[in-house]
Amino acid sequence: MISKISGVILAGGQGRRMGGIDKGLRVLRGKSMVEWVLERFAPQVDEVLINANQNLDVYARFGRRVIPDEIGGFAGPLAGLQRGLSEARHPLVATAPCDTPFLPMDLVARLREALETGAAQLAVARTGDQPHPVFCLCRREVLPHLTQFLAAGGRKIDAWYATLKVVEVLFDDQPEAFSNVNTLEELSALEKSR
């Protein structure tokens, strides 16, 4: 039986490098970045949740369930994943950050194939020798393990991944798809690069 997939857009950061403005709500070519991500990510999954810790009412306007971290203090992507795993309706959970407007259209399919073929707990995207840990597909059954890791003070995504059976999936055919927008300068450059 093919398991359904819940998708979680990670928009829980403070946007410090964006001048304190929520990255997912920054506008690129007439649309907020979270809208760009939704357009590409939503068709690949069976439900979409948005993990956000500010501007919840604005994110709710996109017609998806908005879920803030259970851990306070902007604890990072693992806190968003943990909340996503606990709220997901389906046994597999895919994540994508809100600041990568051109993420691969076949991201989830390729991660899923590797997860199942490798009987892994988590599949993560990679280009060259660079893993992209916030682009992952994992089994919801890792939730208790992640909750324990966070409760013990763990925050580093790589440190948690090192405790799991992980398979990396090469996306060398589309490395630009993983370009994320961290600063106003990067946003401006992308705006001009049509």
The 8 nearest C-alpha neighbors of each residue, nearest first, counted from 0:
[[1, 2, 3, 90, 115, 4, 91, 89],
 [2, 0, 3, 4, 90, 91, 115, 111],
 [3, 1, 0, 90, 4, 91, 89, 45],
 [2, 4, 89, 45, 91, 1, 90, 5],
 [5, 3, 91, 44, 45, 89, 92, 6],
 [4, 6, 92, 46, 89, 45, 87, 44],
 [5, 7, 47, 93, 92, 94, 44, 46],
 [8, 6, 94, 48, 49, 47, 83, 9],
 [9, 7, 49, 95, 96, 94, 97, 50],
 [8, 10, 96, 50, 97, 11, 95, 7],
 [11, 9, 51, 97, 50, 12, 23, 8],
 [10, 12, 51, 52, 50, 9, 79, 13],
 [13, 11, 14, 10, 73, 75, 52, 21],
 [12, 14, 15, 19, 21, 11, 73, 20],
 [13, 15, 19, 17, 21, 20, 22, 16],
 [16, 14, 19, 17, 18, 13, 20, 12],
 [15, 17, 182, 18, 14, 181, 19, 183],
 [18, 16, 182, 14, 15, 19, 20, 183],
 [17, 19, 16, 15, 20, 14, 183, 182],
 [18, 20, 15, 14, 17, 13, 21, 16],
 [21, 19, 14, 18, 17, 22, 13, 15],
 [20, 22, 14, 24, 23, 13, 19, 25],
 [23, 21, 25, 24, 14, 20, 98, 17],
 [22, 24, 33, 32, 97, 25, 21, 98],
 [23, 25, 31, 22, 21, 32, 26, 33],
 [26, 24, 31, 22, 23, 32, 27, 21],
 [25, 27, 31, 30, 29, 32, 24, 28],
 [28, 26, 30, 29, 31, 190, 32, 25],
 [29, 27, 30, 190, 26, 31, 189, 193],
 [28, 30, 27, 26, 31, 32, 190, 25],
 [31, 29, 26, 27, 28, 34, 32, 35],
 [30, 32, 26, 24, 25, 34, 33, 27],
 [31, 33, 23, 35, 34, 100, 25, 24],
 [32, 34, 23, 36, 97, 35, 31, 37],
 [35, 33, 37, 31, 32, 36, 38, 30],
 [36, 34, 100, 32, 38, 33, 37, 39],
 [35, 37, 33, 100, 34, 39, 38, 40],
 [38, 36, 34, 40, 41, 39, 35, 33],
 [39, 37, 35, 36, 40, 41, 34, 42],
 [38, 40, 36, 37, 104, 41, 42, 35],
 [39, 41, 37, 43, 42, 36, 38, 44],
 [40, 42, 37, 43, 44, 39, 38, 47],
 [43, 41, 40, 44, 39, 38, 45, 37],
 [42, 44, 41, 40, 107, 45, 105, 108],
 [45, 43, 4, 41, 46, 42, 6, 5],
 [46, 44, 4, 5, 3, 47, 43, 6],
 [47, 45, 5, 44, 6, 48, 4, 41],
 [48, 46, 6, 7, 5, 41, 63, 49],
 [47, 49, 7, 64, 63, 65, 6, 8],
 [48, 50, 65, 8, 7, 66, 51, 64],
 [49, 51, 66, 9, 67, 10, 11, 65],
 [52, 50, 11, 10, 67, 53, 49, 66],
 [51, 53, 67, 11, 68, 55, 50, 54],
 [54, 52, 55, 51, 11, 21, 67, 13],
 [53, 55, 57, 56, 58, 52, 51, 21],
 [56, 54, 58, 53, 57, 59, 51, 65],
 [55, 57, 59, 54, 58, 60, 53, 65],
 [58, 56, 54, 59, 60, 55, 61, 24],
 [57, 59, 55, 60, 56, 61, 54, 65],
 [58, 60, 56, 61, 57, 62, 65, 63],
 [61, 59, 62, 58, 57, 56, 63, 55],
 [60, 62, 59, 63, 58, 57, 34, 64],
 [63, 61, 60, 59, 64, 58, 65, 47],
 [64, 62, 61, 48, 59, 65, 47, 49],
 [63, 65, 48, 49, 66, 59, 62, 47],
 [66, 64, 49, 50, 48, 59, 63, 55],
 [65, 67, 50, 49, 51, 64, 68, 48],
 [68, 66, 52, 51, 50, 69, 65, 11],
 [69, 67, 70, 79, 78, 82, 52, 66],
 [68, 70, 71, 82, 67, 78, 81, 79],
 [71, 69, 68, 78, 74, 72, 73, 67],
 [72, 70, 73, 69, 74, 68, 52, 78],
 [71, 73, 74, 70, 75, 68, 52, 13],
 [74, 72, 75, 71, 12, 11, 13, 52],
 [75, 73, 72, 78, 70, 71, 154, 76],
 [74, 76, 77, 73, 78, 12, 154, 79],
 [75, 77, 79, 78, 80, 9, 133, 74],
 [78, 76, 80, 79, 75, 81, 156, 154],
 [77, 79, 81, 76, 80, 75, 68, 74],
 [80, 78, 76, 82, 77, 81, 68, 50],
 [79, 81, 83, 77, 78, 82, 84, 76],
 [80, 82, 78, 84, 83, 79, 77, 85],
 [83, 81, 85, 79, 84, 80, 68, 86],
 [82, 84, 80, 86, 81, 85, 87, 7],
 [85, 83, 81, 87, 82, 86, 139, 80],
 [84, 86, 82, 83, 87, 81, 142, 139],
 [87, 85, 83, 84, 82, 88, 66, 48],
 [88, 86, 84, 89, 83, 5, 85, 92],
 [87, 89, 86, 5, 90, 46, 4, 84],
 [88, 90, 4, 3, 5, 87, 91, 92],
 [91, 89, 139, 138, 2, 4, 3, 92],
 [92, 90, 138, 4, 139, 89, 137, 5],
 [91, 93, 5, 137, 136, 4, 6, 138],
 [94, 92, 136, 6, 135, 7, 5, 137],
 [95, 93, 7, 134, 135, 6, 8, 133],
 [94, 96, 134, 8, 133, 9, 7, 97],
 [97, 95, 9, 8, 98, 99, 10, 133],
 [96, 98, 23, 33, 10, 9, 99, 8],
 [97, 99, 179, 180, 96, 23, 100, 32],
 [100, 98, 179, 101, 102, 97, 178, 177],
 [99, 101, 35, 36, 32, 102, 98, 97],
 [102, 100, 176, 99, 103, 36, 177, 35],
 [101, 103, 176, 99, 177, 100, 104, 39],
 [104, 102, 106, 105, 176, 101, 173, 39],
 [103, 105, 106, 39, 102, 40, 43, 107],
 [106, 104, 103, 108, 107, 109, 43, 110],
 [107, 105, 103, 109, 108, 104, 110, 102],
 [106, 108, 110, 109, 105, 111, 43, 93],
 [109, 107, 111, 105, 110, 106, 112, 43],
 [108, 110, 112, 111, 107, 106, 105, 113],
 [111, 109, 107, 113, 108, 112, 122, 114],
 [112, 110, 114, 108, 109, 113, 107, 115],
 [111, 113, 109, 115, 114, 110, 116, 108],
 [112, 114, 116, 110, 111, 115, 117, 109],
 [115, 113, 111, 119, 122, 117, 112, 116],
 [114, 116, 118, 112, 117, 113, 111, 119],
 [117, 115, 113, 118, 114, 112, 119, 111],
 [116, 118, 119, 114, 115, 113, 166, 112],
 [119, 117, 115, 116, 114, 120, 113, 164],
 [120, 118, 114, 117, 164, 121, 165, 166],
 [121, 119, 164, 138, 137, 165, 163, 118],
 [120, 122, 137, 165, 119, 136, 114, 166],
 [123, 121, 166, 136, 114, 135, 110, 165],
 [122, 124, 135, 167, 132, 134, 168, 166],
 [125, 123, 168, 131, 134, 167, 130, 169],
 [124, 126, 130, 169, 131, 129, 168, 170],
 [127, 125, 171, 170, 129, 169, 174, 128],
 [128, 126, 129, 171, 125, 169, 130, 170],
 [127, 129, 126, 130, 125, 169, 171, 131],
 [128, 130, 126, 127, 125, 131, 124, 132],
 [131, 129, 125, 132, 124, 126, 128, 123],
 [130, 132, 124, 125, 133, 134, 129, 123],
 [133, 131, 134, 130, 123, 135, 124, 156],
 [132, 134, 131, 135, 95, 94, 96, 76],
 [135, 133, 95, 132, 94, 131, 124, 123],
 [136, 134, 123, 94, 122, 93, 133, 132],
 [135, 137, 93, 122, 92, 121, 110, 94],
 [138, 136, 121, 92, 120, 91, 122, 139],
 [137, 139, 91, 140, 120, 90, 141, 92],
 [138, 140, 90, 141, 91, 84, 142, 137],
 [139, 141, 138, 142, 143, 90, 144, 120],
 [142, 140, 139, 144, 143, 138, 145, 120],
 [141, 143, 145, 140, 144, 139, 146, 84],
 [144, 142, 146, 145, 141, 147, 140, 148],
 [143, 145, 147, 141, 142, 146, 148, 140],
 [146, 144, 148, 142, 147, 143, 149, 141],
 [147, 145, 143, 149, 148, 144, 142, 150],
 [146, 148, 150, 144, 145, 149, 143, 151],
 [149, 147, 145, 151, 153, 146, 150, 144],
 [150, 148, 153, 152, 146, 151, 147, 145],
 [151, 149, 147, 152, 148, 146, 153, 145],
 [150, 152, 148, 149, 153, 147, 146, 154],
 [153, 151, 149, 150, 154, 148, 147, 155],
 [154, 152, 149, 148, 151, 155, 150, 159],
 [153, 155, 156, 149, 152, 77, 75, 74],
 [156, 154, 158, 157, 153, 159, 77, 75],
 [155, 157, 159, 158, 77, 160, 154, 132],
 [158, 156, 160, 159, 155, 161, 132, 154],
 [159, 157, 161, 155, 156, 160, 162, 153],
 [158, 160, 156, 161, 157, 162, 155, 148],
 [159, 161, 157, 162, 163, 158, 156, 165],
 [160, 162, 158, 159, 163, 157, 165, 164],
 [161, 163, 160, 159, 158, 164, 165, 157],
 [164, 162, 160, 161, 165, 120, 159, 121],
 [163, 165, 119, 120, 121, 166, 162, 161],
 [166, 164, 121, 119, 122, 163, 120, 167],
 [165, 167, 122, 119, 123, 121, 168, 114],
 [168, 166, 123, 122, 124, 125, 169, 165],
 [167, 169, 124, 125, 123, 110, 170, 166],
 [168, 170, 125, 126, 171, 124, 167, 127],
 [171, 169, 126, 172, 173, 125, 174, 168],
 [170, 172, 126, 173, 174, 169, 127, 125],
 [171, 173, 170, 174, 169, 126, 175, 176],
 [172, 174, 171, 175, 176, 170, 103, 177],
 [175, 173, 176, 171, 126, 177, 170, 172],
 [176, 174, 177, 178, 173, 101, 102, 172],
 [177, 175, 102, 101, 174, 178, 173, 103],
 [176, 178, 175, 102, 174, 179, 99, 101],
 [179, 177, 175, 176, 99, 180, 174, 101],
 [178, 180, 99, 98, 177, 181, 100, 96],
 [179, 181, 98, 185, 186, 182, 99, 178],
 [182, 180, 16, 179, 17, 185, 183, 98],
 [183, 181, 17, 185, 184, 16, 180, 186],
 [182, 184, 186, 185, 17, 187, 181, 18],
 [185, 183, 187, 182, 186, 188, 181, 189],
 [186, 184, 188, 182, 187, 183, 180, 189],
 [187, 185, 183, 189, 184, 188, 180, 190],
 [186, 188, 190, 184, 185, 189, 183, 191],
 [189, 187, 185, 191, 190, 186, 184, 192],
 [190, 188, 192, 186, 191, 187, 185, 193],
 [189, 191, 187, 188, 192, 28, 186, 27],
 [190, 192, 188, 189, 193, 187, 186, 28],
 [193, 191, 189, 190, 188, 187, 186, 28],
 [192, 191, 190, 189, 28, 188, 27, 187]]
